[in-house]
Amino acid sequence: MHIIFSKAAVDRLSPYLTDGTTELKLLHDTEGCGCVVSGVPALQLISEPSVDDKRAQGEPFTFYYEPRHEVYYESQMRVDYDEARDSFSLKSDSQIYTTNLRFLTKGSAA
């Protein structure tokens, strides 16, 4: 899995990542929906990965994800940020996963 972060996304995320105490995780959030197939993607800040997390390469940020959810995503994706909407998006060449990608900081939405 590989994610390219747009300049706008990098500008929005960098303040959270510059001190080296947090990293990004592509979370397949199933809270409230009861089924992993109905999960929605989210970006989450984590202080350390869980034992199940796998590190993936991204440009310019590496990130973690849970390999059991990899089947729901394409191998090459992009994260962008729309300042006017204060919203991230997750896309690939063949689909739009979401134009409202949640960004979770310290357990709460940002």
Salt bridges, closest charged atoms under 4 A:
ASP11 OD2 - LYS7 NZ 2.81
GLU23 OE1 - ARG55 NH1 3.25
ASP29 OD2 - ARG102 NH2 1.99
ASP53 OD1 - LYS25 NZ 2.92
GLU59 OE2 - HIS2 NE2 3.35
GLU66 OE2 - LYS25 NZ 3.12
GLU66 OE1 - ARG68 NH2 2.79
ASP86 OD1 - ARG12 NE 3.82
ASP93 OD1 - ARG78 NH1 2.92
